[in-house]
Amino acid sequence: MIAGRIRHLALGDAAALHAIIADESVYRDTLLLPYPSLARLRDNLPKLLQADDCHLIYESASGQVLGRAGLGLAAKSSHWNQAELSIIVHPDWQGRGIGSRLVAELMDVADSWMGLRRIVLKVYADNHRAIALYRKFGFVEEARLRAASFRDGAYCDELIMARVRAV
């Protein structure tokens, strides 16, 4: 594990996050389209920061942004105890524990501060590294959405996974 710290997302993180999600090896495993817009990311950050969501950054001791993870609260009032998990890690630092540190911190915030009962996510069915990470934190597959996404010229399956905390 690289020495670093977890902190809250800031407006100044847009360029560093854009560099991560613009990398083909990263956006290929997300549900995002290639060639993301830096301007659009800059426009969206203030909205994320005004919401009651929780968005965390993992940065190295030298200040390099190595990953981001977030919990976006559900928009429906009947889903007040639910959030959606999202995560990205810099391609050069994947598999080194950064994703685990971010998810562990988010699960603690979800349980100890936000009182969330249910956390959901979508992941490509062939993203085995991410699926293993989610299972490590108690996420289980709830559904397979067959041919739900189009990536690299082919339809592919998505999994819906969730962690439901007992109360």
DSSP file (Angstrom, degrees, kcal/mol; ACC not computed):
  #  RESIDUE AA STRUCTURE BP1 BP2  ACC     N-H-->O    O-->H-N    N-H-->O    O-->H-N    TCO  KAPPA ALPHA  PHI   PSI    X-CA   Y-CA   Z-CA
    1    1 A M              0   0    0      0, 0.0     2,-0.2     0, 0.0    96,-0.1   0.000 360.0 360.0 360.0 132.2    0.0    0.0    0.0
    2    2 A I        -     0   0    0     94,-0.3     2,-0.2    91,-0.1    94,-0.0  -0.551 360.0-105.3 -77.1 141.2    1.3    3.4   -0.9
    3    3 A A        +     0   0    0     -2,-0.2    58,-1.3    57,-0.0     2,-0.3  -0.462  69.0 113.8 -65.6 135.7    1.5    6.0    1.8
    4    4 A G  E     -A   60   0A   0     56,-0.3     2,-0.3    -2,-0.2    56,-0.2  -0.961  51.6-108.2-177.2-169.1   -1.3    8.5    1.4
    5    5 A R  E     -A   59   0A   0     54,-2.5    54,-2.6    -2,-0.3     2,-0.4  -0.967  15.5-126.3-143.3 158.7   -4.4    9.9    2.9
    6    6 A I  E     +A   58   0A   0     -2,-0.3     2,-0.3    52,-0.2    52,-0.2  -0.898  37.7 159.4-104.8 135.6   -8.1   10.0    2.3
    7    7 A R  E     -A   57   0A   0     50,-2.3    50,-3.4    -2,-0.4     2,-0.1  -0.901  43.1 -80.1-144.9 172.2   -9.9   13.3    2.1
    8    8 A H  E     -A   56   0A   0     -2,-0.3    48,-0.3    48,-0.2    46,-0.0  -0.468  54.6 -94.1 -76.6 149.3  -13.1   14.8    0.7
    9    9 A L        -     0   0    0     46,-2.6     2,-0.3    -2,-0.1    -1,-0.1  -0.300  45.2-163.6 -57.2 142.6  -13.4   15.6   -2.9
   10   10 A A    >   -     0   0    0     -3,-0.1     3,-2.0     1,-0.1     4,-0.1  -0.918  32.6-112.3-131.0 158.2  -12.6   19.3   -3.8
   11   11 A L  G >  S+     0   0    0     -2,-0.3     3,-1.3     1,-0.3    34,-0.1   0.843 114.4  63.4 -56.5 -35.4  -13.3   21.5   -6.8
   12   12 A G  G 3  S+     0   0    0      1,-0.3     4,-0.3     2,-0.1     3,-0.3   0.500  85.8  76.0 -70.3  -3.0   -9.5   21.5   -7.6
   13   13 A D  G <>  +     0   0    0     -3,-2.0     4,-2.6     1,-0.2     5,-0.3   0.505  65.5  96.7 -84.9  -4.4   -9.6   17.8   -8.2
   14   14 A A  H <> S+     0   0    0     -3,-1.3     4,-2.7     1,-0.2     5,-0.2   0.906  83.5  45.2 -56.5 -49.9  -11.2   18.0  -11.6
   15   15 A A  H  > S+     0   0    0     -3,-0.3     4,-2.1     1,-0.2    -1,-0.2   0.905 114.9  47.9 -64.5 -41.3   -8.1   17.8  -13.8
   16   16 A A  H  > S+     0   0    0     -4,-0.3     4,-1.3     2,-0.2    -1,-0.2   0.908 114.1  46.6 -66.3 -41.4   -6.6   15.0  -11.8
   17   17 A L  H  X S+     0   0    0     -4,-2.6     4,-2.7     1,-0.2     5,-0.3   0.893 110.0  54.2 -66.7 -39.2   -9.8   13.0  -11.9
   18   18 A H  H  X S+     0   0    0     -4,-2.7     4,-2.1    -5,-0.3    -2,-0.2   0.913 104.5  54.3 -60.9 -42.3  -10.2   13.7  -15.6
   19   19 A A  H  < S+     0   0    0     -4,-2.1     4,-0.4     1,-0.2    -1,-0.2   0.862 111.4  46.5 -60.3 -35.4   -6.7   12.3  -16.3
   20   20 A I  H >< S+     0   0    0     -4,-1.3     3,-1.3     1,-0.2     7,-0.3   0.962 115.7  41.6 -71.5 -52.4   -7.8    9.1  -14.5
   21   21 A I  H 3< S+     0   0    0     -4,-2.7     6,-0.3     1,-0.3    -2,-0.2   0.713 107.6  62.6 -73.6 -17.5  -11.1    8.5  -16.2
   22   22 A A  T 3< S+     0   0    0     -4,-2.1     2,-0.3    -5,-0.3    -1,-0.3   0.626  80.3 101.9 -79.1 -12.1   -9.7    9.5  -19.6
   23   23 A D  S X> S-     0   0    0     -3,-1.3     4,-2.3    -4,-0.4     3,-1.6  -0.579  75.8-135.8 -73.6 129.6   -7.3    6.6  -19.5
   24   24 A E  H 3> S+     0   0    0     -2,-0.3     4,-1.9     1,-0.3     5,-0.2   0.850 102.9  57.4 -56.6 -37.9   -8.7    3.7  -21.7
   25   25 A S  H 34 S+     0   0    0      2,-0.2    -1,-0.3     1,-0.2     4,-0.3   0.721 113.4  41.4 -68.9 -18.6   -7.9    1.1  -19.1
   26   26 A V  H X4 S+     0   0    0     -3,-1.6     3,-1.4    -6,-0.2     4,-0.4   0.910 115.8  43.2 -90.6 -56.9  -10.1    3.0  -16.6
   27   27 A Y  H >< S+     0   0    0     -4,-2.3     3,-1.0    -6,-0.3     5,-0.4   0.791 105.0  66.9 -64.8 -23.6  -13.1    4.1  -18.7
   28   28 A R  T 3< S+     0   0    0     -4,-1.9    -1,-0.3    -5,-0.3    -2,-0.1   0.836 105.4  42.6 -62.7 -31.4  -13.3    0.6  -20.3
   29   29 A D  T <  S+     0   0    0     -3,-1.4    95,-0.4    -4,-0.3    -1,-0.2   0.359 107.9  72.0 -98.5   4.8  -14.2   -0.9  -17.0
   30   30 A T  S <  S-     0   0    0     -3,-1.0    93,-0.1    -4,-0.4    58,-0.0  -0.605  91.2-113.6-105.8 175.3  -16.7    1.8  -16.0
   31   31 A L  S    S+     0   0    0     -2,-0.2     2,-0.2    91,-0.1    -3,-0.1   0.117  82.7 111.6 -93.5  21.7  -20.1    2.5  -17.5
   32   32 A L  S    S-     0   0    0     -5,-0.4    -2,-0.2     1,-0.1     0, 0.0  -0.579  71.5-112.9 -92.9 155.9  -18.8    5.8  -18.9
   33   33 A L        -     0   0    0     -2,-0.2    -1,-0.1     1,-0.1    -2,-0.0  -0.504  41.4 -97.0 -79.3 156.5  -18.2    6.6  -22.6
   34   34 A P  S    S+     0   0    0      0, 0.0    -1,-0.1     0, 0.0   -12,-0.1  -0.224  99.6  34.9 -68.7 166.1  -14.7    7.2  -23.8
   35   35 A Y  S    S-     0   0    0    -13,-0.2   -13,-0.1   -14,-0.1    -2,-0.1   0.941  80.3-158.0  56.8  57.5  -13.1   10.6  -24.2
   36   36 A P        -     0   0    0      0, 0.0     2,-0.5     0, 0.0    -1,-0.1  -0.269  17.9-111.6 -64.2 152.8  -14.8   12.3  -21.2
   37   37 A S     >  -     0   0    0      1,-0.2     4,-1.9     2,-0.0     5,-0.1  -0.737  13.7-156.4 -90.2 126.1  -15.1   16.0  -21.2
   38   38 A L  H  > S+     0   0    0     -2,-0.5     4,-2.7     2,-0.2     5,-0.2   0.897  97.5  54.7 -64.8 -40.2  -13.0   18.0  -18.7
   39   39 A A  H  > S+     0   0    0      1,-0.2     4,-2.1     2,-0.2    -1,-0.2   0.909 108.2  48.4 -61.0 -42.1  -15.4   20.9  -18.9
   40   40 A R  H  > S+     0   0    0      2,-0.2     4,-1.9     1,-0.2    -1,-0.2   0.902 111.1  50.1 -66.1 -40.2  -18.4   18.6  -18.1
   41   41 A L  H  X S+     0   0    0     -4,-1.9     4,-1.9     2,-0.2    -2,-0.2   0.927 110.3  50.0 -62.7 -44.8  -16.5   17.1  -15.1
   42   42 A R  H  < S+     0   0    0     -4,-2.7    -2,-0.2     1,-0.2    -1,-0.2   0.884 111.1  50.0 -60.5 -38.5  -15.7   20.6  -13.8
   43   43 A D  H  X S+     0   0    0     -4,-2.1     4,-0.5    -5,-0.2    -1,-0.2   0.839 112.0  48.1 -68.2 -33.4  -19.4   21.6  -14.2
   44   44 A N  H  X S+     0   0    0     -4,-1.9     4,-2.0     1,-0.2     3,-0.3   0.775  94.2  73.9 -81.0 -27.3  -20.5   18.5  -12.3
   45   45 A L  H  X S+     0   0    0     -4,-1.9     4,-2.3     1,-0.2     5,-0.2   0.906  93.5  52.1 -57.8 -45.1  -18.2   18.8   -9.3
   46   46 A P  H  > S+     0   0    0      0, 0.0     4,-1.3     0, 0.0    -1,-0.2   0.881 108.8  52.2 -59.5 -34.9  -20.0   21.7   -7.7
   47   47 A K  H  X S+     0   0    0     -4,-0.5     4,-1.1    -3,-0.3    -2,-0.2   0.907 109.6  48.9 -65.8 -41.1  -23.3   19.7   -7.9
   48   48 A L  H  < S+     0   0    0     -4,-2.0     5,-0.4     1,-0.2     3,-0.3   0.898 111.0  50.3 -63.2 -39.9  -21.7   16.7   -6.2
   49   49 A L  H  < S+     0   0    0     -4,-2.3    -1,-0.2     1,-0.2    -2,-0.2   0.739 108.4  52.1 -74.1 -22.0  -20.3   18.9   -3.4
   50   50 A Q  H  < S+     0   0    0     -4,-1.3    -1,-0.2    -5,-0.2    -2,-0.2   0.703  96.8  83.4 -84.8 -20.4  -23.6   20.6   -2.8
   51   51 A A  S  < S-     0   0    0     -4,-1.1    -3,-0.0    -3,-0.3    21,-0.0  -0.232  91.9-112.4 -76.5 169.9  -25.5   17.2   -2.4
   52   52 A D  S    S+     0   0    0      2,-0.1    -1,-0.1    21,-0.0    -3,-0.1   0.204  80.6 119.0 -86.6  16.3  -25.5   15.2    0.8
   53   53 A D        -     0   0    0     -5,-0.4     2,-0.5    20,-0.1    19,-0.2  -0.158  64.5-125.4 -72.2 172.7  -23.5   12.5   -0.9
   54   54 A C  E     + B   0  71A   0     17,-2.0    17,-2.8     2,-0.0     2,-0.5  -0.978  28.2 176.8-125.4 118.2  -20.0   11.5    0.2
   55   55 A H  E     - B   0  70A   0     -2,-0.5   -46,-2.6    15,-0.3     2,-0.3  -0.982   9.0-169.0-125.9 121.2  -17.2   11.6   -2.3
   56   56 A L  E     -AB   8  69A   0     13,-3.4    13,-2.1    -2,-0.5     2,-0.4  -0.806   9.5-153.5-115.1 151.0  -13.6   10.7   -1.1
   57   57 A I  E     -AB   7  68A   0    -50,-3.4   -50,-2.3    -2,-0.3     2,-0.6  -0.940   6.1-150.6-118.2 139.7  -10.2   11.1   -2.7
   58   58 A Y  E     -AB   6  67A   0      9,-2.4     8,-3.1    -2,-0.4     9,-1.2  -0.970  24.7-179.7-107.5 122.1   -7.1    9.0   -2.1
   59   59 A E  E     -AB   5  65A   0    -54,-2.6   -54,-2.5    -2,-0.6     6,-0.2  -0.939  25.2-117.6-124.4 147.9   -4.0   11.0   -2.6
   60   60 A S  E >   -A    4   0A   0      4,-2.6     3,-1.9    -2,-0.4   -56,-0.3  -0.162  39.4 -97.4 -70.5 170.4   -0.3   10.1   -2.3
   61   61 A A  T 3  S+     0   0    0    -58,-1.3   -57,-0.1     1,-0.3    -1,-0.1   0.792 127.8  55.0 -60.4 -27.0    2.0   11.7    0.3
   62   62 A S  T 3  S-     0   0    0      2,-0.1    -1,-0.3     1,-0.0   -58,-0.1   0.484 124.3-104.2 -85.9  -2.0    3.1   14.0   -2.6
   63   63 A G    <   +     0   0    0     -3,-1.9     2,-0.3     1,-0.3    -2,-0.1   0.498  69.1 147.7  96.2   4.6   -0.5   15.1   -3.3
   64   64 A Q        -     0   0    0      1,-0.1    -4,-2.6     2,-0.0     2,-0.5  -0.600  51.0-123.5 -75.3 130.1   -1.1   13.0   -6.5
   65   65 A V  E     +B   59   0A   0     -2,-0.3    -6,-0.2    -6,-0.2     3,-0.1  -0.634  36.8 170.1 -74.2 120.6   -4.8   12.0   -6.8
   66   66 A L  E     -     0   0A   0     -8,-3.1    24,-3.4    -2,-0.5     2,-0.3   0.562  57.8  -6.8-109.4 -14.4   -4.7    8.2   -7.1
   67   67 A G  E     -BC  58  89A   0     -9,-1.2    -9,-2.4    22,-0.3     2,-0.3  -0.981  48.7-150.4-173.3 162.8   -8.4    7.4   -6.7
   68   68 A R  E     +BC  57  88A   0     20,-2.5    20,-2.7    -2,-0.3     2,-0.3  -0.995  13.3 177.1-142.8 141.0  -12.0    8.5   -6.0
   69   69 A A  E     -BC  56  87A   0    -13,-2.1   -13,-3.4    -2,-0.3     2,-0.3  -0.991   9.5-178.8-141.5 149.1  -14.9    6.8   -4.5
   70   70 A G  E     -BC  55  86A   0     16,-2.7    16,-2.0    -2,-0.3     2,-0.5  -0.985  27.7-142.1-149.4 157.8  -18.4    8.0   -3.7
   71   71 A L  E     -BC  54  85A   0    -17,-2.8   -17,-2.0    -2,-0.3     2,-0.6  -0.980  21.4-163.2-117.7 114.2  -21.8    7.3   -2.3
   72   72 A G  E     - C   0  84A   0     12,-2.6    12,-2.5    -2,-0.5     3,-0.1  -0.883  20.5-127.6-100.0 119.4  -24.6    9.0   -4.2
   73   73 A L  E     - C   0  83A   0     -2,-0.6    10,-0.2    10,-0.2   -20,-0.1  -0.336  30.8 -99.8 -66.7 145.0  -27.8    9.1   -2.3
   74   74 A A        -     0   0    0      8,-2.3    -1,-0.1     5,-0.4     8,-0.1  -0.342  22.1-142.2 -64.4 143.3  -30.9    7.8   -4.0
   75   75 A A  S    S+     0   0    0     -3,-0.1     2,-0.2     3,-0.0    -1,-0.1   0.786  75.8  88.4 -79.5 -28.2  -33.1   10.5   -5.5
   76   76 A K  S >  S-     0   0    0      1,-0.1     3,-1.6     3,-0.1    -2,-0.1  -0.518  74.1-139.6 -75.8 135.7  -36.4    8.8   -4.7
   77   77 A S  G >  S+     0   0    0      1,-0.3     3,-1.0    -2,-0.2    -1,-0.1   0.792 103.1  61.1 -65.0 -26.4  -37.8    9.6   -1.3
   78   78 A S  G 3  S+     0   0    0      1,-0.3    -1,-0.3     2,-0.1     3,-0.2   0.607 103.3  52.4 -75.4  -8.9  -38.9    6.0   -0.8
   79   79 A H  G X   +     0   0    0     -3,-1.6     3,-1.9     1,-0.1    -5,-0.4  -0.110  67.3 134.2-112.4  33.8  -35.2    5.0   -1.1
   80   80 A W  T <  S+     0   0    0     -3,-1.0    -1,-0.1     1,-0.3    -2,-0.1   0.716  71.0  52.9 -59.4 -22.8  -33.9    7.4    1.6
   81   81 A N  T 3  S+     0   0    0     -3,-0.2    37,-2.1    35,-0.1    36,-1.9   0.100  97.7  86.5-100.5  22.7  -31.7    4.7    3.1
   82   82 A Q  E <   + d   0 118A   0     -3,-1.9    -8,-2.3    35,-0.2     2,-0.3  -0.931  47.4 176.5-128.2 145.6  -30.0    3.8   -0.1
   83   83 A A  E     -Cd  73 119A   0     35,-1.8    37,-2.6    -2,-0.3     2,-0.5  -0.960  25.8-124.6-141.1 160.4  -26.9    5.0   -2.0
   84   84 A E  E     -Cd  72 120A   0    -12,-2.5   -12,-2.6    -2,-0.3     2,-0.3  -0.923  23.3-139.7-109.7 131.4  -25.0    4.0   -5.1
   85   85 A L  E     +C   71   0A   0     35,-2.9    37,-0.4    -2,-0.5     2,-0.3  -0.690  22.4 175.5 -89.5 137.4  -21.3    3.3   -4.9
   86   86 A S  E     +C   70   0A   0    -16,-2.0   -16,-2.7    -2,-0.3     2,-0.3  -0.988   3.2 174.3-137.0 149.0  -18.9    4.5   -7.6
   87   87 A I  E     -C   69   0A   0     -2,-0.3     2,-0.3   -18,-0.2   -18,-0.2  -0.991  12.5-179.8-155.0 143.8  -15.1    4.1   -7.7
   88   88 A I  E     -C   68   0A   0    -20,-2.7   -20,-2.5    -2,-0.3     2,-0.4  -0.988   8.1-166.7-139.3 146.7  -12.1    4.8   -9.9
   89   89 A V  E     -C   67   0A   0     -2,-0.3   -22,-0.3   -22,-0.2     5,-0.1  -0.996  36.7 -97.3-132.9 139.6   -8.4    4.2   -9.3
   90   90 A H    >   -     0   0    0    -24,-3.4     3,-2.0    -2,-0.4     4,-0.5  -0.263  36.0-123.7 -52.3 134.7   -5.5    5.4  -11.3
   91   91 A P  G >  S+     0   0    0      0, 0.0     3,-0.7     0, 0.0    -1,-0.1   0.811 109.3  55.5 -58.0 -32.1   -4.4    2.6  -13.7
   92   92 A D  G 3  S+     0   0    0      1,-0.2    -2,-0.1     3,-0.0   -26,-0.0   0.624 113.1  42.7 -74.3 -11.3   -0.8    2.6  -12.4
   93   93 A W  G X  S+     0   0    0     -3,-2.0     3,-1.1   -27,-0.2     5,-0.5   0.296  81.2 124.2-119.4   7.9   -2.0    2.1   -8.8
   94   94 A Q  T <  S+     0   0    0     -3,-0.7    -4,-0.0    -4,-0.5     0, 0.0  -0.418  72.7  26.6 -68.9 146.1   -4.8   -0.5   -9.3
   95   95 A G  T 3  S+     0   0    0     -2,-0.1    -1,-0.2     1,-0.0    -3,-0.0   0.614  93.8 101.2  79.4  13.3   -4.4   -3.7   -7.3
   96   96 A R  S <  S-     0   0    0     -3,-1.1   -94,-0.3   -94,-0.0    -2,-0.1   0.189 101.9 -93.5-115.9  14.7   -2.4   -2.0   -4.5
   97   97 A G  S  > S+     0   0    0    -96,-0.1     4,-2.2    -4,-0.0     5,-0.2   0.394  93.7 114.7  94.9  -4.0   -5.1   -1.6   -1.9
   98   98 A I  H  > S+     0   0    0     -5,-0.5     4,-2.4     2,-0.2     5,-0.2   0.932  79.6  48.5 -67.2 -44.7   -6.3    1.9   -2.7
   99   99 A G  H  > S+     0   0    0      1,-0.2     4,-2.7     2,-0.2     5,-0.2   0.909 111.6  50.7 -59.9 -42.6   -9.7    0.7   -3.8
  100  100 A S  H  > S+     0   0    0      2,-0.2     4,-2.6     1,-0.2    -1,-0.2   0.905 110.0  49.5 -62.5 -41.8  -10.0   -1.3   -0.6
  101  101 A R  H  X S+     0   0    0     -4,-2.2     4,-2.1     2,-0.2    -2,-0.2   0.925 113.4  46.4 -63.7 -43.6   -9.0    1.7    1.5
  102  102 A L  H  X S+     0   0    0     -4,-2.4     4,-2.4     2,-0.2    -2,-0.2   0.934 114.8  45.4 -65.3 -46.4  -11.6    3.9   -0.2
  103  103 A V  H  X S+     0   0    0     -4,-2.7     4,-2.6     1,-0.2     5,-0.2   0.903 111.5  53.2 -65.8 -39.9  -14.4    1.4    0.0
  104  104 A A  H  X S+     0   0    0     -4,-2.6     4,-1.8    -5,-0.2    -1,-0.2   0.920 111.1  46.7 -59.7 -43.7  -13.6    0.6    3.6
  105  105 A E  H  X S+     0   0    0     -4,-2.1     4,-2.4    -5,-0.2    -2,-0.2   0.910 112.3  49.8 -65.8 -42.2  -13.8    4.2    4.5
  106  106 A L  H  X S+     0   0    0     -4,-2.4     4,-3.0     1,-0.2    -2,-0.2   0.889 108.7  52.4 -64.7 -38.4  -17.1    4.7    2.6
  107  107 A M  H  X S+     0   0    0     -4,-2.6     4,-2.3     2,-0.2     5,-0.2   0.878 109.9  49.5 -65.7 -36.3  -18.7    1.7    4.3
  108  108 A D  H  X S+     0   0    0     -4,-1.8     4,-3.3    -5,-0.2     5,-0.4   0.928 112.8  46.2 -66.4 -44.5  -17.7    3.2    7.7
  109  109 A V  H  X>S+     0   0    0     -4,-2.4     5,-2.1     1,-0.2     4,-2.1   0.929 113.0  50.8 -61.6 -44.5  -19.2    6.5    6.7
  110  110 A A  H  <5S+     0   0    0     -4,-3.0     6,-2.5     3,-0.2     5,-0.4   0.903 120.5  34.1 -59.6 -42.9  -22.3    4.8    5.4
  111  111 A D  H  <5S+     0   0    0     -4,-2.3    -2,-0.2     4,-0.2    -1,-0.2   0.901 127.9  33.0 -80.8 -43.5  -22.8    2.8    8.6
  112  112 A S  H  <5S+     0   0    0     -4,-3.3    -3,-0.2    -5,-0.2    -2,-0.2   0.698 133.2  18.0 -92.5 -20.8  -21.6    5.2   11.3
  113  113 A W  T  <5S+     0   0    0     -4,-2.1    -3,-0.2    -5,-0.4    -4,-0.1   0.692 128.2  36.7-123.8 -31.3  -22.6    8.6    9.9
  114  114 A M  S   <S-     0   0    0     -5,-2.1    -4,-0.2     2,-0.1    -3,-0.2   0.614  85.7-137.3-103.3 -14.3  -25.2    8.3    7.2
  115  115 A G        +     0   0    0     -5,-0.4     2,-0.2    -6,-0.4    -4,-0.2   0.817  38.9 171.9  63.5  31.0  -27.3    5.4    8.6
  116  116 A L        -     0   0    0     -6,-2.5    -1,-0.2    -7,-0.2   -34,-0.2  -0.529  22.1-175.7 -76.6 137.1  -27.5    3.8    5.1
  117  117 A R        +     0   0    0    -36,-1.9    48,-3.3     1,-0.3     2,-0.4   0.777  69.4  38.0 -97.1 -34.8  -29.0    0.3    5.0
  118  118 A R  E     -dE  82 164A   0    -37,-2.1   -35,-1.8    46,-0.2     2,-0.4  -0.972  56.5-177.6-129.3 130.0  -28.5   -0.5    1.4
  119  119 A I  E     -dE  83 163A   0     44,-2.3    44,-2.6    -2,-0.4     2,-0.3  -0.996  14.2-174.5-125.4 128.3  -25.7    0.3   -1.0
  120  120 A V  E     +dE  84 162A   0    -37,-2.6   -35,-2.9    -2,-0.4     2,-0.3  -0.768   6.8 174.1-120.5 163.1  -25.9   -0.7   -4.7
  121  121 A L  E     - E   0 161A   0     40,-1.9    40,-2.3    -2,-0.3     2,-0.4  -0.979  23.7-133.0-159.1 161.2  -23.7   -0.6   -7.7
  122  122 A K  E     + E   0 160A   0    -37,-0.4     2,-0.3    -2,-0.3    38,-0.2  -0.966  28.5 171.3-118.5 141.2  -23.5   -1.7  -11.3
  123  123 A V  E     - E   0 159A   0     36,-1.9    36,-3.3    -2,-0.4     2,-0.1  -0.995  40.6 -98.6-146.8 145.2  -20.4   -3.4  -12.7
  124  124 A Y  E >   - E   0 158A   0    -95,-0.4     3,-1.9    -2,-0.3    34,-0.3  -0.435  34.3-127.1 -61.6 139.0  -19.5   -5.1  -16.0
  125  125 A A  T 3  S+     0   0    0     32,-2.2    -1,-0.1     1,-0.3    33,-0.1   0.703 108.4  53.2 -64.5 -19.7  -19.8   -8.9  -15.5
  126  126 A D  T 3  S+     0   0    0     31,-0.4     2,-1.5     1,-0.1    -1,-0.3   0.339  78.1  99.9 -97.7   7.9  -16.3   -9.4  -16.8
  127  127 A N    <>  +     0   0    0     -3,-1.9     4,-2.3     1,-0.2     5,-0.2  -0.581  45.8 166.4 -90.5  73.8  -14.7   -6.9  -14.4
  128  128 A H  H  >  +     0   0    0     -2,-1.5     4,-2.3     1,-0.2    -1,-0.2   0.817  67.7  56.0 -64.4 -35.1  -13.5   -9.7  -12.0
  129  129 A R  H  > S+     0   0    0     -3,-0.2     4,-1.9     2,-0.2    -1,-0.2   0.932 111.5  43.7 -63.8 -45.2  -11.1   -7.5  -10.0
  130  130 A A  H  > S+     0   0    0      2,-0.2     4,-2.6     1,-0.2    -2,-0.2   0.913 112.0  53.0 -66.8 -41.9  -13.8   -5.0   -9.1
  131  131 A I  H  X S+     0   0    0     -4,-2.3     4,-2.5     1,-0.2    -1,-0.2   0.909 108.4  50.6 -60.6 -41.6  -16.3   -7.8   -8.4
  132  132 A A  H  X S+     0   0    0     -4,-2.3     4,-1.9     2,-0.2    -1,-0.2   0.899 109.7  51.3 -62.6 -40.4  -13.8   -9.4   -6.0
  133  133 A L  H  X S+     0   0    0     -4,-1.9     4,-0.8     2,-0.2    -2,-0.2   0.936 111.3  47.0 -61.0 -46.9  -13.3   -6.0   -4.2
  134  134 A Y  H ><>S+     0   0    0     -4,-2.6     5,-2.2     1,-0.2     3,-1.0   0.902 110.2  52.1 -65.2 -41.1  -17.1   -5.6   -3.8
  135  135 A R  H ><5S+     0   0    0     -4,-2.5     3,-2.1     1,-0.3    -1,-0.2   0.873 100.3  63.5 -62.3 -35.9  -17.5   -9.1   -2.5
  136  136 A K  H 3<5S+     0   0    0     -4,-1.9    -1,-0.3     1,-0.3    -2,-0.2   0.798 105.6  46.6 -56.5 -29.3  -14.8   -8.4    0.1
  137  137 A F  T <<5S-     0   0    0     -3,-1.0    -1,-0.3    -4,-0.8    -2,-0.2   0.124 129.9 -91.7-104.3  19.4  -17.1   -5.8    1.6
  138  138 A G  T < 5S+     0   0    0     -3,-2.1    26,-0.3     1,-0.3     2,-0.2   0.550  74.6 146.6  89.5   8.3  -20.2   -7.9    1.6
  139  139 A F      < -     0   0    0     -5,-2.2     2,-0.3    24,-0.2    -1,-0.3  -0.579  25.8-168.9 -77.2 140.5  -21.7   -7.0   -1.8
  140  140 A V  E     -F  162   0A   0     22,-2.5    22,-2.2    -2,-0.2     2,-0.3  -0.937  29.3 -99.3-127.9 153.1  -23.7   -9.8   -3.5
  141  141 A E  E     +F  161   0A   0     -2,-0.3    20,-0.3    20,-0.2     3,-0.1  -0.547  37.7 171.7 -71.5 128.3  -25.0  -10.1   -7.0
  142  142 A E  E     -     0   0A   0     18,-3.5     2,-0.3     1,-0.4    19,-0.2   0.676  63.9  -0.1-106.7 -28.0  -28.7   -9.3   -7.1
  143  143 A A  E     -F  160   0A   0     17,-1.5    17,-2.7     2,-0.0     2,-0.5  -0.993  52.4-139.5-159.6 153.1  -29.2   -9.3  -10.9
  144  144 A R  E     -F  159   0A   0     -2,-0.3     2,-1.0    15,-0.2    15,-0.2  -0.985  16.8-154.0-115.1 121.0  -27.5   -9.8  -14.2
  145  145 A L  E >   -F  158   0A   0     13,-3.1    13,-1.9    -2,-0.5     3,-1.2  -0.830  20.7-141.1 -96.2 101.5  -28.6   -7.4  -16.9
  146  146 A R  E 3  S-     0   0A   0     -2,-1.0    11,-0.1     1,-0.3    10,-0.1  -0.419  75.0  -9.5 -71.8 133.5  -28.0   -9.3  -20.1
  147  147 A A  E 3  S+     0   0A   0     -2,-0.2    -1,-0.3     1,-0.1    10,-0.2   0.838  88.8 144.2  51.3  39.1  -26.6   -7.2  -23.0
  148  148 A A  E <   +     0   0A   0     -3,-1.2     2,-0.3     8,-0.6     9,-0.2   0.743  57.2  40.8 -81.0 -24.5  -27.3   -4.1  -21.0
  149  149 A S  E     -F  156   0A   0      7,-2.1     7,-2.6    -4,-0.2     2,-0.5  -0.880  67.3-140.6-126.5 156.5  -24.2   -2.1  -22.3
  150  150 A F  E     +F  155   0A   0     -2,-0.3     2,-0.4     5,-0.2     5,-0.2  -0.975  33.0 161.8-117.1 118.5  -22.4   -1.6  -25.5
  151  151 A R  E >   -F  154   0A   0      3,-2.9     3,-1.6    -2,-0.5    -2,-0.0  -0.999  62.5  -5.2-142.0 133.3  -18.6   -1.5  -25.2
  152  152 A D  T 3  S-     0   0    0     -2,-0.4    -1,-0.1     1,-0.3     3,-0.1   0.839 129.6 -52.8  53.1  37.8  -15.9   -2.0  -27.8
  153  153 A G  T 3  S+     0   0    0      1,-0.2     2,-0.3    -3,-0.0    -1,-0.3   0.596 121.5  87.1  80.2  11.8  -18.4   -2.9  -30.5
  154  154 A A  E <  S- F   0 151A   0     -3,-1.6    -3,-2.9     2,-0.0     2,-0.3  -0.989  76.7-112.7-142.8 150.9  -20.2   -5.6  -28.5
  155  155 A Y  E     - F   0 150A   0     -2,-0.3     2,-0.3    -5,-0.2    -5,-0.2  -0.594  38.9-175.0 -77.8 143.1  -23.0   -6.0  -26.1
  156  156 A C  E     - F   0 149A   0     -7,-2.6    -7,-2.1    -2,-0.3    -8,-0.6  -0.962  23.2-106.1-140.5 158.5  -22.0   -7.0  -22.6
  157  157 A D  E     -     0   0A   0     -2,-0.3   -32,-2.2   -10,-0.2   -31,-0.4  -0.488  24.0-154.8 -83.3 150.3  -23.7   -7.9  -19.3
  158  158 A E  E     -EF 124 145A   0    -13,-1.9   -13,-3.1   -34,-0.3     2,-0.4  -0.914   7.8-143.3-116.7 150.1  -23.8   -5.8  -16.2
  159  159 A L  E     -EF 123 144A   0    -36,-3.3   -36,-1.9    -2,-0.3     2,-0.6  -0.919   3.4-147.6-108.6 140.7  -24.3   -7.0  -12.7
  160  160 A I  E     -EF 122 143A   0    -17,-2.7   -18,-3.5    -2,-0.4   -17,-1.5  -0.954  25.6-178.2-101.3 123.1  -26.3   -5.2  -10.0
  161  161 A M  E     -EF 121 141A   0    -40,-2.3   -40,-1.9    -2,-0.6     2,-0.3  -0.885   3.2-175.7-120.2 152.8  -24.6   -5.8   -6.7
  162  162 A A  E     -EF 120 140A   0    -22,-2.2   -22,-2.5    -2,-0.3     2,-0.5  -0.995  21.8-149.8-147.9 152.0  -25.8   -4.7   -3.3
  163  163 A R  E     -E  119   0A   0    -44,-2.6   -44,-2.3    -2,-0.3     2,-0.6  -0.994  17.7-167.4-118.8 122.1  -24.7   -4.7    0.3
  164  164 A V  E     -E  118   0A   0     -2,-0.5     2,-0.4   -26,-0.3   -46,-0.2  -0.951  12.2-144.6-114.9 118.2  -27.6   -4.7    2.8
  165  165 A R        -     0   0    0    -48,-3.3     2,-0.1    -2,-0.6    -2,-0.0  -0.649  17.7-123.3 -83.9 131.1  -26.7   -3.9    6.4
  166  166 A A              0   0    0     -2,-0.4    -1,-0.1     1,-0.1     0, 0.0  -0.462 360.0 360.0 -69.4 143.7  -28.7   -5.7    9.0
  167  167 A V              0   0    0     -2,-0.1    -1,-0.1     0, 0.0    -2,-0.0   0.373 360.0 360.0-117.7 360.0  -30.4   -3.5   11.5
